[in-house]
Amino acid sequence: PYTTLFRSDNIIINIPALTEERRRDLVKQAKSEAEDAKIGIRNHRKDANTDIKKEEKDGTAEDICKKAEEDVQKLTDSFIRKVDEILVVKEAEIMKV
């Protein structure tokens, strides 16, 4: 009277442990990705500063524009610091045996 349906949604894959060389390669890749992220952040800073300069030419007060540039720089520094912090944690995680 009972019908049992067996449904398996799991796939088992055996993955060998990482070698020291492979760990170093992964750290190198993580550093590359972090550098790409920092370049992206700097590009956004450049775009924001360009927009601020346009506003200044259109008549916005110089002190307001200067404050905006400082705020953009603070944000840039903050996000670059975050990327560096994440990279340090990721490196430790990858190199952990």
Secondary structure, 3 states (H helix, E strand, C coil): CCCCCCCCCCCCCCCCCCCHHHHHHHHHHHHHHHHHHHHHHHHHHHHHHHHHHHHHHCCCCHHHHHHHHHHHHHHHHHHHHHHHHHHHHHHHHHHCC
